[in-house]
Amino acid sequence: RVFVGDLMLCRATRLLKVGDELVDTYISAASPLHIRRGTLSGGHGVGYGFFCSCSRCRIEEALLPAAESRSLMERATETAAQISPAHLGKALDAFNDLAKSVEQVVAKACKENLDRLEKEASLRDACEELFGPLMGETGWLVGQRQQLETLLCASFLPVWVGVAFARSRLARSKLEHSLAAEGYGRCCEMYAEIAVNGTYHAHCSSQRATHAFSAWQAADTAEREAAWRSAREAAQHARYRHAVCYGARLWQTQAATLGWPQELVAAAEPPAPELVVERRGSSAAARN
C-alpha cells in the first residue's frame, strides 16, 4: 500500500486470477502471536474487533509457548532500546545472541511437534494452506521444516533487521560487507514467508545487493568471480522485488534513488523471467 495524500494505491504482490480472494495484514506481520492477536482484537488499545485464527496463527499457537515468545520479545525491545551509534558492536553481539536464542526455541518446537502438525486435522489443514497439499505423504513436513522454522522466526524479524542494520553500519572490509549482505538476505527469506514483495521486502533486497556489490569491489583476485556472481544474483533479486512491489516501469527511477552505480544497475539485467509475466499480468489488487 502506498499513500499519496488521502489516496491509497494498492498493488498485488503476485499474479491474480478472476475470483481470487484479496487479503491484507491490517498490522505488521513481523511480530509474535500475542502482539498480533492483541492488536487485532483491541487488547492493546487500538484494534479491529476480531480474534485472528488464520493458518499462521494456529500453527504458531500450537508450536511456540506464549511465555517464551513474550520473554524473547522483551529481550528484543530491551536490546533495541540500547542501540546507539557509539555502541553498534555491542548491539550487534546482543542481536546475534538473541537471534540464536530464537532459532533454538523454534528448532526445538518444530522437532517436537512435526508429528502433531501432520496428525491433528486443524493443524494439518493450516500447513496445507501455507505450504501446499500434503498429498497423503507421511513425513511430508520433514522436508518443509526449514520453511516452517523460517516462518516462526519471522515473528521476531526485527531481531534480524537489527543484526543486518548493525552489520551494515559497521561494514568496511569484504568480509563485513558479505556478512551484511547475508544478514539482509536472511531478512528477505523471512519477508518471503509473511509479507512477500512488500516495501520492507524490497528494501532489504536492495540493501543485500548493495553490500554484495561492495563485497565484490573489496574482493581479491581469487574471490572476485564468486563475489560477482553473488552481487549479480542479489541485484536481479532486488530488481524483481522492487518491480513487483512498485511496478516494473519505476525500476530505473528507484535504482537512481538507491544510489546504485551503473555497474550494479547493469548487473540486474536481464530481468528475471517472472518480471516479463508481471508486466503482462494484472497490477490491480490489494497486497497479500
Buried (B, 14 or more C-beta within 10 A) or exposed (E): EEEEEEEEEBBBBBBBEEEEEEEEBEBBBBBBBBBBBBBBBEEEEEBEEEEBEBBBBBBBBBBBEEEBBBEBBEBBEEBBEEBEEEEBEBBBBBBBEBBEBBBEBBBEBBEEBBEEBBEBEEBBEBBBBBBEEBEEEEEBBEEBBEBBBBBBBBBBBBBBBBBBBBBBBBBEEBEBBBBBBBBBBBBBBBBBBBBBBBBBBBBBBBBBBBBBBBBBBBBEEEBBEEBBEBBBBBBBBBBBBBBBBBBBEEBEEBBEEBEBEEEBBEBBEEBBEBBEEBEEBEBEBBBB
